[in-house]
Amino acid sequence: MKGSNLKPNELENGNSQVAGWEMRPGGMLVQRREDGIQSTVPLIRIKISHDTNQHEVTVPAQSTFGELKNVVAKVTGLAPEEQRLLFRGKEKDDLDYLHMAGVKDMAKVVLLEDPACRERNREQIQRNQGIAKALETVSSVRHEVDKLLEKANALKLSVFRGTKVSDQEFVVLTELLMRELLKLDSVEAEGEARVQRKTVVHRIQQYVEMLDALKLAARNPDSFSNSSNGTSITTKWQTFDSGFIQPLVGSSSPEKTLTKYIRKAEGFGC
């Protein structure tokens, strides 16, 4: 039938058949019943008015408004529970029948989005936008922190080599890291953004602790190098490919303290 949304399946026994329906020779669509008796159920076209949009759907005339919602959902994207269908100015229940309400071929039904669902969708959109913005901020902070950590690692290497490093260098770098930490504190994050923010915050805190320990160690560079012959730090420290530096047996207590913070900053401890 013209305007029908139903699609015929493969021909069976020479007859064009649709699931649950059969086309009579005269062109009338009838419904098949399990007892083999055919009942005629006409299809009707309904105009759906949704805001400024107009849709046309085809359903059996004896359908319910709930069944109509299932069809409307396919063309509008609104889930059945998000729909309110009005006919002749009155909202219809899902169990109301179209033919009993007076819905005929080419009748107009108004579709409204349920206010509660619309509000939930609006809140979800705002939540998703907030998460996206938080992720962007965390990513920007992480990028800046990575650059600062490169400087922190350079200071660490200088200290291990016995190179003189002023307290001011540690103070400035610590302050820069704390500024990035304050940026993260101002981020209202949920979900993945919250997890990523926590990771970056933890990383900053660990490096701040390491810088504090390095600053104390830099005041006594002789504990990391042999001042008489310029021997490098590797005479007292064992360096692994990962970058983790561990004191050898017999190292002093200050070195052990510094190693604890380095382990934390590089992810080898808590």
Secondary structure per residue as TSV (DSSP state, phi and psi in degrees):
chain	resnum	aa	ss	phi	psi
A	1	M	-	360.0	140.4
A	2	K	T	-62.8	133.5
A	3	G	T	89.7	-5.3
A	4	S	-	-75.9	141.7
A	5	N	-	-90.2	-5.1
A	6	L	-	-77.7	139.8
A	7	K	-	-114.0	129.9
A	8	P	-	-64.5	145.9
A	9	N	-	-88.9	-167.1
A	10	E	S	-65.5	152.8
A	11	L	-	-66.8	133.6
A	12	E	B	-124.4	121.4
A	13	N	T	57.8	30.7
A	14	G	T	82.2	1.9
A	15	N	B	-111.3	140.5
A	16	S	-	-77.0	119.0
A	17	Q	E	-126.1	147.4
A	18	V	E	-121.2	149.5
A	19	A	T	-53.1	112.2
A	20	G	T	85.4	-2.3
A	21	W	E	-134.4	155.4
A	22	E	E	-138.2	144.8
A	23	M	E	-97.6	120.7
A	24	R	-	-77.2	159.4
A	25	P	T	-53.5	-34.0
A	26	G	T	-77.5	-2.1
A	27	G	S	98.2	1.2
A	28	M	-	-85.2	134.4
A	29	L	E	-90.0	125.5
A	30	V	E	-124.7	155.4
A	31	Q	E	-93.5	134.5
A	32	R	-	-82.9	142.6
A	33	R	-	-117.4	155.2
A	34	E	T	-62.8	-28.4
A	35	D	T	-81.9	3.2
A	36	G	S	88.2	-10.2
A	37	I	-	-84.4	131.8
A	38	Q	-	-92.1	135.7
A	39	S	E	-119.9	134.5
A	40	T	E	-82.9	120.3
A	41	V	-	-127.7	103.2
A	42	P	-	-68.8	151.5
A	43	L	E	-96.4	145.8
A	44	I	E	-127.4	150.1
A	45	R	E	-98.6	135.8
A	46	I	E	-124.5	133.3
A	47	K	E	-89.2	123.1
A	48	I	E	-104.4	118.8
A	49	S	E	-101.1	114.8
A	50	H	E	-126.8	103.2
A	51	D	T	56.2	-119.7
A	52	T	T	-95.4	3.1
A	53	N	E	-98.5	146.3
A	54	Q	E	-123.5	130.1
A	55	H	E	-127.0	154.4
A	56	E	E	-127.3	125.3
A	57	V	E	-124.8	157.5
A	58	T	E	-121.3	127.4
A	59	V	E	-141.2	159.4
A	60	P	E	-60.3	141.5
A	61	A	T	-61.4	-26.5
A	62	Q	T	-98.0	21.8
A	63	S	-	-73.1	163.2
A	64	T	B	-93.3	165.9
A	65	F	H	-67.2	-27.7
A	66	G	H	-65.6	-40.1
A	67	E	H	-68.8	-34.4
A	68	L	H	-63.8	-37.3
A	69	K	H	-61.6	-37.7
A	70	N	H	-62.3	-37.2
A	71	V	H	-72.0	-42.5
A	72	V	H	-63.1	-33.8
A	73	A	H	-59.9	-32.9
A	74	K	H	-71.2	-26.7
A	75	V	H	-101.1	-17.8
A	76	T	H	-110.7	-22.4
A	77	G	-	85.0	-3.7
A	78	L	-	-86.2	126.6
A	79	A	-	-64.3	150.5
A	80	P	G	-51.5	-39.5
A	81	E	G	-72.1	-11.4
A	82	E	G	-94.3	-2.4
A	83	Q	E	-100.8	148.2
A	84	R	E	-129.0	120.0
A	85	L	E	-104.6	127.4
A	86	L	E	-117.7	132.5
A	87	F	E	-128.1	124.7
A	88	R	T	56.2	38.6
A	89	G	T	83.0	-0.1
A	90	K	E	-119.7	136.7
A	91	E	E	-73.5	138.1
A	92	K	-	-107.1	142.9
A	93	D	-	-77.8	159.2
A	94	D	T	-61.5	-30.3
A	95	L	T	-88.3	-4.8
A	96	D	-	-70.3	139.5
A	97	Y	B	-90.1	143.1
A	98	L	H	-61.1	-49.3
A	99	H	H	-67.4	-31.2
A	100	M	H	-74.9	-24.3
A	101	A	H	-85.0	-6.1
A	102	G	T	93.3	14.7
A	103	V	-	-76.7	119.7
A	104	K	-	-117.0	-179.8
A	105	D	T	-59.0	133.9
A	106	M	T	67.3	20.9
A	107	A	E	-71.8	157.8
A	108	K	E	-105.3	128.9
A	109	V	E	-122.5	131.9
A	110	V	E	-92.2	131.7
A	111	L	E	-107.5	125.3
A	112	L	E	-120.3	146.4
A	113	E	E	-84.4	132.6
A	114	D	-	-58.0	127.0
A	115	P	H	-56.6	-40.5
A	116	A	H	-64.5	-41.4
A	117	C	H	-67.9	-39.0
A	118	R	H	-62.5	-40.8
A	119	E	H	-65.8	-40.9
A	120	R	H	-63.8	-40.9
A	121	N	H	-65.2	-39.6
A	122	R	H	-63.5	-43.0
A	123	E	H	-65.2	-37.3
A	124	Q	H	-66.5	-39.8
A	125	I	H	-63.0	-44.8
A	126	Q	H	-63.3	-38.9
A	127	R	H	-64.6	-43.1
A	128	N	H	-65.0	-38.7
A	129	Q	H	-65.4	-38.6
A	130	G	H	-64.6	-41.1
A	131	I	H	-64.7	-42.5
A	132	A	H	-62.3	-41.9
A	133	K	H	-66.2	-40.4
A	134	A	H	-64.4	-41.5
A	135	L	H	-62.1	-38.6
A	136	E	H	-64.8	-42.6
A	137	T	H	-65.2	-44.7
A	138	V	H	-61.5	-40.8
A	139	S	H	-63.8	-40.6
A	140	S	H	-65.0	-43.1
A	141	V	H	-64.6	-42.0
A	142	R	H	-59.2	-39.7
A	143	H	H	-62.8	-43.7
A	144	E	H	-67.8	-39.5
A	145	V	H	-63.9	-39.7
A	146	D	H	-58.7	-40.1
A	147	K	H	-67.8	-38.5
A	148	L	H	-68.5	-34.7
A	149	L	H	-69.6	-28.3
A	150	E	H	-62.6	-40.9
A	151	K	H	-67.2	-37.8
A	152	A	H	-63.5	-41.1
A	153	N	H	-67.6	-32.9
A	154	A	H	-66.7	-40.9
A	155	L	H	-63.8	-39.9
A	156	K	H	-58.8	-44.9
A	157	L	H	-64.7	-38.8
A	158	S	H	-62.7	-42.4
A	159	V	H	-63.5	-43.2
A	160	F	H	-65.2	-29.5
A	161	R	T	-84.6	-4.8
A	162	G	T	85.4	9.8
A	163	T	-	-72.7	139.2
A	164	K	-	-71.1	127.6
A	165	V	-	-128.5	128.0
A	166	S	-	-76.5	154.7
A	167	D	H	-59.6	-33.7
A	168	Q	H	-60.0	-35.0
A	169	E	H	-64.2	-39.4
A	170	F	H	-70.5	-39.4
A	171	V	H	-63.7	-46.7
A	172	V	H	-62.4	-45.2
A	173	L	H	-65.7	-37.8
A	174	T	H	-64.8	-41.8
A	175	E	H	-63.9	-39.2
A	176	L	H	-64.0	-40.2
A	177	L	H	-66.1	-38.5
A	178	M	H	-67.1	-32.3
A	179	R	H	-63.0	-41.2
A	180	E	H	-66.6	-34.4
A	181	L	H	-64.6	-39.0
A	182	L	H	-65.5	-35.5
A	183	K	H	-60.8	-41.0
A	184	L	H	-69.5	-34.6
A	185	D	H	-63.8	-26.2
A	186	S	T	-86.8	-3.6
A	187	V	-	-87.5	123.7
A	188	E	-	-91.8	102.5
A	189	A	-	-114.8	148.7
A	190	E	-	-132.8	160.3
A	191	G	H	58.2	-131.6
A	192	E	H	-62.2	-36.2
A	193	A	H	-61.7	-38.4
A	194	R	H	-65.9	-41.1
A	195	V	H	-64.0	-46.5
A	196	Q	H	-65.4	-39.5
A	197	R	H	-61.4	-43.8
A	198	K	H	-61.1	-38.6
A	199	T	H	-63.8	-45.5
A	200	V	H	-67.5	-41.2
A	201	V	H	-59.0	-46.1
A	202	H	H	-61.8	-39.6
A	203	R	H	-66.0	-42.8
A	204	I	H	-61.9	-45.3
A	205	Q	H	-61.1	-39.6
A	206	Q	H	-65.7	-41.1
A	207	Y	H	-72.2	-31.4
A	208	V	H	-63.7	-41.9
A	209	E	H	-62.9	-41.1
A	210	M	H	-64.7	-40.2
A	211	L	H	-64.3	-38.7
A	212	D	H	-61.0	-42.7
A	213	A	H	-68.2	-38.2
A	214	L	H	-65.6	-37.0
A	215	K	H	-62.1	-42.0
A	216	L	H	-66.3	-40.0
A	217	A	H	-68.6	-33.4
A	218	A	H	-66.8	-22.5
A	219	R	T	-72.9	-15.8
A	220	N	-	-131.5	67.6
A	221	P	G	-62.0	-20.9
A	222	D	G	-64.3	-20.2
A	223	S	G	-74.1	-10.2
A	224	F	T	-117.6	-4.6
A	225	S	S	-147.5	155.2
A	226	N	B	-88.0	106.0
A	227	S	T	-66.8	-20.9
A	228	S	T	-79.9	-34.2
A	229	N	T	-126.9	5.2
A	230	G	T	70.1	21.7
A	231	T	B	-61.3	139.1
A	232	S	-	-75.5	172.0
A	233	I	G	-57.9	-26.0
A	234	T	G	-65.7	-9.4
A	235	T	G	-73.2	-21.6
A	236	K	T	-119.8	-11.8
A	237	W	E	-126.8	143.0
A	238	Q	E	-102.3	122.5
A	239	T	E	-104.8	131.5
A	240	F	-	-103.1	162.5
A	241	D	T	-59.6	-29.0
A	242	S	T	-70.6	-14.1
A	243	G	S	100.5	-10.1
A	244	F	-	-73.7	129.6
A	245	I	E	-112.6	126.8
A	246	Q	E	-125.0	134.2
A	247	P	E	-70.8	145.1
A	248	L	-	-78.2	171.5
A	249	V	T	-60.2	135.0
A	250	G	T	95.2	3.3
A	251	S	-	-69.6	159.6
A	252	S	-	-77.1	165.8
A	253	S	H	-62.6	-42.0
A	254	P	H	-58.5	-36.2
A	255	E	H	-65.4	-39.1
A	256	K	H	-63.8	-40.6
A	257	T	H	-62.5	-44.5
A	258	L	H	-63.8	-39.4
A	259	T	H	-61.4	-35.9
A	260	K	H	-59.4	-43.8
A	261	Y	H	-71.9	-33.7
A	262	I	H	-66.4	-40.4
A	263	R	H	-59.8	-43.8
A	264	K	H	-65.5	-44.1
A	265	A	H	-66.8	-31.9
A	266	E	T	-95.3	6.8
A	267	G	T	87.3	16.7
A	268	F	S	-100.0	2.9
A	269	G	-	-155.9	178.0
A	270	C	-	-106.8	360.0
